Amino acid sequence: MAAELAHLAEAGREIAVRVTPRASRNRVVADEEGGAIRVYVTTAPEGGKANAAVQKILAKALGVPKTRLVLLRGAAARDKVFRVS
């Protein structure tokens, strides 16, 4: 998956994702036609745990350190926007 999303890892790019918490397994799915990115995490959306899990999984898929991903919008929503710093 990292090779497929590596082109999105340029500095300053904003990446919109749709999150599904409490999934059966952690994974990132990219829609090739629409460009939508869905992130599935096993953690519950309590106390920012799901946001941290999404950041970690998305960073791995992009091939960047998780500290380079900044959550811009959607801390309490399923639709989130991250910026690659």
N, C-alpha and C positions, 0 to 999 in steps of 0.2 A: 504494500500500500504506500510506503514512503516514496517509492519512485513515481507513483502516479500523482501525488500531491506536492512533490518537491518544487514544481514550477510556481506554486503559490507562496513560497517562503521568502519572497523578496521583501526587503525592509519597506515599511510604510503601507503595505497592502492590508486592506480590511477583509476579513473572512467571515461570512455569515454562516452560521451552523444552526441546525435544528437538533435539539437534545431529547433523547428518550431515557429518562432515569428508570431505575429498577429493571433493567433489561436482563436477559438471561446470560449475556456475556458482553464484554467490552469490545467494541469494534467501531470502525469508521467506514461509512459507505458514501462514495461520491457518485452522483448522478452524472453520467457523461454528457447527456443531451442538455439538461437544464443547468448544469453546473452547481446544483444544490449539494450541500454536504450534510449528512446526518451522522450524529455521534450517539452511540448507544453505550450507557454506563450502567454498571450493576449497583452502584451506590444510590442511596435515597437522597432526595433533595432537601437535606436538613443541615442547617448551619454552614452552608457553603461547601459541603463535602462533594456534591455532584459537580459543582463548578471547578473544583480543584482536580477532580478526576477527568473532566472534559479537557481541561488545559493540558494535563499530562498526556492523555491519549492523542489529542490533536497535535501536540508538539512532536510526539514520536512519529506520527504519520507524515508530518511535514519535514522531519529530519532536522529540527532546530531544538535548542534547549528550551525548556518550559518557561524560563525566565524571560524569553524574548516574546512570549505571547501575553498581551495585555487585554483584559476584558473591558470593552468600551461600553457596551449596552447589553441589558438582559440578565442582570445578576439574579433576578427572581422570576425569569420567564424561560420558556422552552426555546425561544428564538434568541440567539446570542450573536454578538459581533465581537470578534477578536481582531487586534491589530498586531502585525509582526513588527517588532521594534528593531 
